[in-house]
Amino acid sequence: MFCNPDFEAYYRAIYRARWESLRKSLLEERVSIAFTQGLRVPYTLDRSSVLAAESLRLPKVGLILDACAAPGGKSLVLAAALGSELRLLANEPSRERRRRLLKVLEEHLDPETRSRVAVSGFDAASLGSSKRELNRFGGILLDAPCSSERHVLGHETALAQWKPGRPRFLARRQWALLSAAFLLLQPGASLVYVTCAISEEENDGVVSRLLKKYRNEVLQDEPDFPEGEKTALGRLILPDVSGGMGPLYVARFRKRQT
């Protein structure tokens, strides 16, 4: 099996003696469940993804945003929890991934629930600069593009192409998305930041920037599921100690009421 020395050195420096067991668990087959609540047919996904989507505190009325929605599993979890006066905007900027998202929504949601879910294709990072979009959403789930080390380890080409600067590059994109999402959030509303990365740089490191920049406006709201381990600013579910779940990082905030 191909080995990338830079990849090994980067993650060994973070996890030290634990890296061997964590690496082994990342190479094992993902443990998935069939999510059925409110769906026409079950959808298979990692249970940690269900926990992440269910972490978003939903208002009774208004509009919520799934900012990077494809392939659609978390959108289904959110859609299943919609009340009659709440709408979901499932957004995916990639045209190809958006087609997959649409297919998932059509296949799994009943017509009545589907009517309360719209699909869009904007870049959520750029929307924060639009004054008319500020304070628009009553809740936002941001499952940000990330290093996805489980995928990298399982694909020789992706592992060969991995560079030490990749987490830093992705963290800049994640910060752009997270800071914009906070601007789009209504006062008092909930924001959940999610990645499937295992590096602090893409997890607590990005969250710390939000807390620093908007320290007078943002309130930490720790996820209340027991799975995983507490980090400084969120929770991290790792497969070596969570029965194969994950990896998934979840941090939750509220925008302070003005």
C-alpha positions as CSV (number, residue, x, y, z in Angstrom):
1,M,0.0,0.0,0.0
2,F,1.2,3.5,-0.9
3,C,2.5,5.6,2.0
4,N,2.8,9.4,1.9
5,P,5.6,10.3,4.5
6,D,4.3,13.9,4.8
7,F,0.8,12.8,5.5
8,E,2.1,10.3,8.2
9,A,4.3,12.9,9.8
10,Y,1.6,15.6,9.9
11,Y,-1.0,13.4,11.7
12,R,1.4,11.6,13.9
13,A,2.5,14.9,15.3
14,I,-1.1,15.6,16.2
15,Y,-2.1,12.2,17.6
16,R,1.2,10.7,18.6
17,A,0.9,7.2,20.0
18,R,-2.9,7.1,19.1
19,W,-2.2,7.6,15.4
20,E,-1.7,3.9,14.6
21,S,-5.1,2.9,16.0
22,L,-6.8,5.9,14.5
23,R,-5.2,5.3,11.1
24,K,-6.3,1.7,11.2
25,S,-9.9,2.6,12.0
26,L,-10.0,5.2,9.2
27,L,-9.1,2.4,6.8
28,E,-11.9,0.1,7.9
29,E,-15.3,0.1,6.3
30,R,-17.5,3.0,7.5
31,V,-20.3,2.0,9.9
32,S,-23.6,3.3,8.6
33,I,-27.2,3.3,9.6
34,A,-30.5,3.5,7.7
35,F,-32.2,6.8,8.5
36,T,-36.0,6.4,8.1
37,Q,-37.7,9.2,10.0
38,G,-40.1,11.0,7.8
39,L,-38.7,9.5,4.6
40,R,-40.4,7.6,1.8
41,V,-37.5,5.2,1.6
42,P,-34.5,4.8,4.0
43,Y,-31.3,6.7,3.4
44,T,-28.0,5.2,4.5
45,L,-25.4,7.5,6.2
46,D,-23.0,7.6,9.1
47,R,-24.8,8.0,12.4
48,S,-22.5,10.9,13.3
49,S,-24.0,12.8,10.4
50,V,-27.4,12.4,11.9
51,L,-26.1,13.7,15.2
52,A,-24.6,16.7,13.5
53,A,-27.8,17.7,11.6
54,E,-29.9,17.1,14.7
55,S,-27.7,19.5,16.6
56,L,-29.1,22.5,14.7
57,R,-31.7,24.2,16.9
58,L,-34.7,24.8,14.7
59,P,-37.1,27.7,14.9
60,K,-40.8,27.1,14.5
61,V,-41.2,29.4,11.5
62,G,-39.0,30.9,8.9
63,L,-36.2,29.7,6.7
64,I,-33.1,27.6,7.5
65,L,-30.1,26.9,5.4
66,D,-28.0,23.8,4.7
67,A,-25.1,25.8,3.2
68,C,-23.1,22.9,1.6
69,A,-25.8,20.3,1.2
70,A,-24.7,17.6,-1.2
71,P,-25.0,14.6,-1.2
72,G,-28.1,15.3,0.8
73,G,-28.1,13.1,3.9
74,K,-28.1,16.0,6.4
75,S,-30.7,17.8,4.4
76,L,-33.0,14.8,4.8
77,V,-32.5,14.8,8.5
78,L,-33.3,18.5,8.6
79,A,-36.3,18.1,6.3
80,A,-37.7,15.3,8.5
81,A,-37.8,17.8,11.4
82,L,-39.5,20.7,9.6
83,G,-42.8,22.0,11.0
84,S,-45.5,23.2,8.7
85,E,-44.2,26.8,9.0
86,L,-40.5,26.1,8.5
87,R,-38.7,25.9,5.2
88,L,-35.3,24.6,4.2
89,L,-32.9,26.0,1.6
90,A,-30.5,23.2,0.6
91,N,-27.6,24.9,-1.2
92,E,-24.8,23.3,-3.2
93,P,-22.6,25.3,-5.5
94,S,-21.3,22.4,-7.5
95,R,-23.6,21.7,-10.5
96,E,-22.7,18.0,-10.5
97,R,-23.2,17.5,-6.8
98,R,-26.4,19.6,-6.9
99,R,-27.8,17.1,-9.4
100,R,-27.1,14.3,-6.9
101,L,-28.7,16.4,-4.1
102,L,-31.8,16.9,-6.1
103,K,-32.1,13.2,-6.9
104,V,-31.7,12.3,-3.2
105,L,-34.4,14.8,-2.2
106,E,-36.8,13.6,-4.9
107,E,-36.3,9.9,-4.0
108,H,-36.6,10.2,-0.3
109,L,-39.0,13.0,0.6
110,D,-42.8,12.8,0.3
111,P,-44.3,15.5,-1.9
112,E,-45.6,17.6,1.0
113,T,-42.2,17.7,2.8
114,R,-40.4,18.2,-0.6
115,S,-42.6,21.3,-1.2
116,R,-40.9,22.9,1.8
117,V,-37.4,22.3,0.6
118,A,-35.8,24.5,-2.1
119,V,-32.5,24.0,-3.8
120,S,-30.0,26.7,-4.7
121,G,-26.4,26.8,-6.1
122,F,-24.8,30.0,-4.8
123,D,-21.3,30.3,-3.1
124,A,-22.2,30.7,0.5
125,A,-18.9,32.4,1.2
126,S,-19.7,35.3,-1.1
127,L,-23.3,35.8,0.1
128,G,-22.1,37.4,3.3
129,S,-21.1,40.5,1.4
130,S,-24.7,41.1,0.2
131,K,-26.5,43.5,2.6
132,R,-29.9,42.1,1.6
133,E,-28.9,38.6,2.7
134,L,-27.8,39.6,6.2
135,N,-29.8,38.1,9.1
136,R,-31.8,36.1,6.6
137,F,-31.8,32.6,8.1
138,G,-33.3,31.3,11.3
139,G,-30.7,28.5,11.5
140,I,-27.7,27.4,9.4
141,L,-25.9,24.1,9.1
142,L,-22.5,24.4,7.5
143,D,-20.9,21.1,6.6
144,A,-17.7,22.6,5.1
145,P,-15.4,21.1,2.5
146,C,-12.5,19.6,4.3
147,S,-9.5,17.3,4.2
148,S,-11.6,14.2,4.6
149,E,-8.7,12.1,5.7
150,R,-10.8,8.9,5.7
151,H,-11.3,9.4,1.9
152,V,-7.6,10.3,1.4
153,L,-6.3,7.2,3.2
154,G,-8.6,5.0,1.1
155,H,-7.5,6.3,-2.3
156,E,-3.9,6.0,-3.4
157,T,-4.1,8.9,-5.8
158,A,-5.6,11.3,-3.2
159,L,-3.0,10.2,-0.7
160,A,-0.1,10.6,-3.2
161,Q,-1.3,14.2,-4.0
162,W,-1.7,15.2,-0.4
163,K,0.6,18.1,0.7
164,P,1.3,19.5,4.2
165,G,-0.3,22.9,3.1
166,R,-3.7,21.3,2.3
167,P,-5.2,21.7,5.8
168,R,-4.2,25.3,5.9
169,F,-5.6,25.9,2.4
170,L,-8.9,24.3,3.3
171,A,-9.0,26.2,6.6
172,R,-9.0,29.5,4.7
173,R,-12.0,28.3,2.7
174,Q,-13.8,27.1,5.8
175,W,-13.2,30.4,7.5
176,A,-14.7,32.3,4.6
177,L,-17.8,30.1,4.7
178,L,-18.2,30.2,8.5
179,S,-17.8,34.0,8.8
180,A,-20.3,34.5,6.0
181,A,-22.7,32.1,7.5
182,F,-22.6,34.0,10.8
183,L,-23.5,37.2,8.9
184,L,-26.4,35.5,7.3
185,L,-27.7,34.3,10.6
186,Q,-30.6,36.0,12.4
187,P,-30.1,37.3,16.0
188,G,-30.8,34.5,18.4
189,A,-30.5,31.8,15.8
190,S,-28.4,28.6,15.8
191,L,-25.3,27.9,13.6
192,V,-23.7,24.5,13.5
193,Y,-20.2,24.1,11.9
194,V,-19.3,20.5,10.8
195,T,-16.3,18.9,9.1
196,C,-15.1,15.3,8.6
197,A,-11.5,16.5,9.2
198,I,-9.4,15.3,12.1
199,S,-6.9,18.2,12.2
200,E,-7.3,21.0,14.8
201,E,-6.4,23.5,12.0
202,E,-9.7,22.8,10.2
203,N,-11.8,22.4,13.4
204,D,-11.1,24.4,16.6
205,G,-8.7,26.6,14.6
206,V,-11.4,27.9,12.3
207,V,-13.9,28.2,15.2
208,S,-11.5,30.2,17.3
209,R,-11.4,32.8,14.5
210,L,-15.1,33.2,14.6
211,L,-15.1,33.6,18.4
212,K,-12.3,36.2,18.2
213,K,-13.8,38.3,15.3
214,Y,-17.4,38.3,16.6
215,R,-16.7,38.0,20.3
216,N,-19.4,40.5,21.2
217,E,-22.0,38.8,19.0
218,V,-21.4,35.1,19.1
219,L,-22.3,32.7,22.0
220,Q,-20.9,29.2,22.2
221,D,-23.6,26.5,22.5
222,E,-21.9,23.2,23.0
223,P,-23.5,20.2,21.1
224,D,-25.4,18.1,23.6
225,F,-24.9,14.6,22.2
226,P,-22.7,12.4,24.4
227,E,-20.8,10.7,21.5
228,G,-17.2,11.6,20.8
229,E,-14.8,13.6,22.8
230,K,-14.8,17.3,23.8
231,T,-12.3,19.6,22.2
232,A,-11.6,23.1,23.3
233,L,-14.5,24.5,21.2
234,G,-16.6,21.6,20.0
235,R,-16.9,17.8,19.9
236,L,-14.9,15.3,17.7
237,I,-16.2,11.9,16.9
238,L,-13.4,9.5,15.9
239,P,-13.9,6.0,14.7
240,D,-11.2,4.3,16.9
241,V,-13.2,5.0,20.0
242,S,-16.8,5.5,18.6
243,G,-17.6,2.1,17.1
244,G,-16.5,3.1,13.6
245,M,-18.5,6.4,13.5
246,G,-17.0,9.4,12.0
247,P,-14.7,11.2,11.9
248,L,-16.9,14.2,12.4
249,Y,-16.3,17.5,14.2
250,V,-19.2,19.6,15.4
251,A,-19.3,23.1,16.9
252,R,-22.5,25.0,17.7
253,F,-23.1,28.7,18.3
254,R,-25.9,31.2,18.6
255,K,-25.9,34.8,17.5
256,R,-26.5,37.1,20.4
257,Q,-29.9,38.9,20.4
258,T,-29.5,42.7,19.8
